Amino acid sequence: MLVSEPGAAPHPRTRLDDHFASPIRFSLMASLGEEIELDFAALREILQCGDSALSKAISHLETAGYVIARKDRLGSRPRTWVRPTRVGLDAFDGHLQALREIVSLGGGATRGGTPEL
């Protein structure tokens, strides 16, 4: 077993955010940006997932404080709108940075060339 030198920085994987471990939650946050609010139907289409999976992802991220889900009506139909919080955007940026650092530790290249995260 290899052990890091004393005082060495921890591996970037320790900064990965478990809230983004689900591909749907990760993709949901990637779909949202600052000042972007999307409705449930648009997110479902973008993410190509079912209602139940999307609903669970939204609930999980809302409980974490990463998104705000707002219920409203458009005509007679109820709609759910989702937007990221500053905490969520910062957490997602940190997660992406950790992924970039992990890739760079491995040489930064894949079979198809340099990855763009």
C-alpha positions as CSV (number, residue, x, y, z in Angstrom):
1,M,0.0,0.0,0.0
2,L,1.4,3.4,-1.0
3,V,1.1,6.2,1.5
4,S,1.4,9.9,0.7
5,E,4.2,11.9,2.0
6,P,3.4,13.8,5.2
7,G,2.0,17.2,4.3
8,A,1.1,16.1,0.7
9,A,-2.2,17.5,-0.6
10,P,-5.0,14.9,-0.6
11,H,-6.0,13.3,-3.8
12,P,-8.6,15.4,-5.7
13,R,-11.1,12.5,-5.5
14,T,-11.6,13.5,-1.9
15,R,-13.2,16.7,-3.2
16,L,-15.8,14.9,-5.4
17,D,-19.3,15.7,-4.3
18,D,-21.4,12.6,-3.7
19,H,-24.5,14.6,-4.6
20,F,-23.3,14.4,-8.2
21,A,-22.6,10.6,-8.2
22,S,-25.8,10.0,-10.0
23,P,-25.5,10.6,-13.7
24,I,-29.0,12.2,-13.7
25,R,-28.1,14.6,-10.9
26,F,-24.8,15.4,-12.5
27,S,-26.5,16.0,-15.9
28,L,-29.3,18.1,-14.3
29,M,-26.7,20.5,-12.7
30,A,-24.8,20.6,-16.0
31,S,-28.0,21.7,-17.7
32,L,-28.6,24.5,-15.3
33,G,-26.4,27.6,-15.2
34,E,-26.5,30.9,-13.5
35,E,-29.7,32.7,-14.2
36,I,-31.2,29.6,-15.9
37,E,-34.5,28.2,-14.7
38,L,-35.9,25.2,-16.6
39,D,-39.3,23.5,-16.3
40,F,-39.7,19.8,-15.5
41,A,-40.7,18.9,-19.1
42,A,-37.7,20.6,-20.6
43,L,-35.3,18.9,-18.1
44,R,-37.0,15.5,-18.8
45,E,-36.4,16.1,-22.6
46,I,-32.8,17.3,-22.1
47,L,-31.8,14.5,-19.8
48,Q,-33.8,11.8,-21.6
49,C,-35.1,10.3,-18.4
50,G,-38.4,9.3,-16.8
51,D,-40.5,11.4,-14.5
52,S,-39.7,9.4,-11.4
53,A,-35.9,9.5,-11.9
54,L,-36.0,13.2,-12.6
55,S,-38.3,13.9,-9.6
56,K,-36.0,12.0,-7.3
57,A,-32.9,13.9,-8.7
58,I,-34.6,17.2,-8.1
59,S,-35.7,16.3,-4.6
60,H,-32.2,15.1,-3.7
61,L,-30.5,18.3,-5.0
62,E,-33.2,20.4,-3.4
63,T,-32.6,18.7,0.0
64,A,-28.9,19.4,-0.5
65,G,-29.6,23.1,-1.1
66,Y,-28.3,22.9,-4.6
67,V,-31.5,23.7,-6.5
68,I,-34.8,25.4,-5.8
69,A,-37.9,23.8,-7.2
70,R,-40.8,26.3,-7.7
71,K,-44.3,25.0,-8.4
72,D,-46.6,27.2,-10.5
73,R,-49.3,27.0,-13.0
74,L,-49.2,27.6,-16.7
75,G,-52.8,28.0,-17.7
76,S,-54.6,25.2,-16.0
77,R,-51.5,22.9,-15.9
78,P,-49.2,22.6,-12.9
79,R,-45.6,23.1,-13.6
80,T,-42.4,22.7,-11.7
81,W,-39.5,25.0,-12.4
82,V,-36.0,24.3,-11.3
83,R,-33.1,26.7,-10.8
84,P,-29.7,26.3,-9.2
85,T,-28.6,28.0,-6.0
86,R,-25.3,29.8,-5.6
87,V,-24.3,26.9,-3.2
88,G,-25.2,24.4,-5.9
89,L,-23.3,26.2,-8.6
90,D,-20.2,26.5,-6.4
91,A,-20.4,22.8,-5.4
92,F,-20.7,21.8,-9.1
93,D,-17.8,24.0,-10.1
94,G,-15.7,22.4,-7.3
95,H,-16.7,18.9,-8.5
96,L,-15.7,19.7,-12.1
97,Q,-12.4,21.1,-10.9
98,A,-11.7,17.9,-8.9
99,L,-12.5,15.9,-12.0
100,R,-10.1,18.0,-14.1
101,E,-7.4,17.5,-11.5
102,I,-7.9,13.7,-11.5
103,V,-7.6,13.6,-15.3
104,S,-4.5,15.7,-15.2
105,L,-2.9,13.4,-12.7
106,G,-3.4,10.5,-15.1
107,G,-1.5,12.4,-17.9
108,G,-4.5,14.4,-19.1
109,A,-5.1,12.5,-22.2
110,T,-7.5,9.8,-23.3
111,R,-7.5,7.6,-26.4
112,G,-9.4,10.3,-28.3
113,G,-7.2,13.2,-27.2
114,T,-7.4,15.6,-24.4
115,P,-10.7,15.6,-22.5
116,E,-12.6,18.8,-22.2
117,L,-14.5,19.0,-18.9
